[in-house]
Amino acid sequence: MLNKIMLTGMLALWSMIGYSQQVYFTRSRFEADYQICVTQNRFEADWIIYFTNNRFDAKDGKWFITNSRFQAEYIIYTTEHRFQADKLVYFTNNKWEATLNN
């Protein structure tokens, strides 16, 4: 019975951590999951991102920045060159605008 409760708790915790969008910004493009280029035009952006201070609110384009690459769902490298970027990103101050368009 105790093992079943522990397993259920571990699965619930794993699902919360796995779904959150905790990001780590790296200086090496070779370790990055995504290379992004920041745009000032929200209509050309692939992703519209809002930064949150609450890691439990981090999902669906709301990013929580972590200092540990091992806790991050995405490792991000920022480039100034659009041709190197996997995604064009627009940063918003409105959390309701946040979205990940693939």
Disulfide bonds with the S-S distance in Angstrom:
none
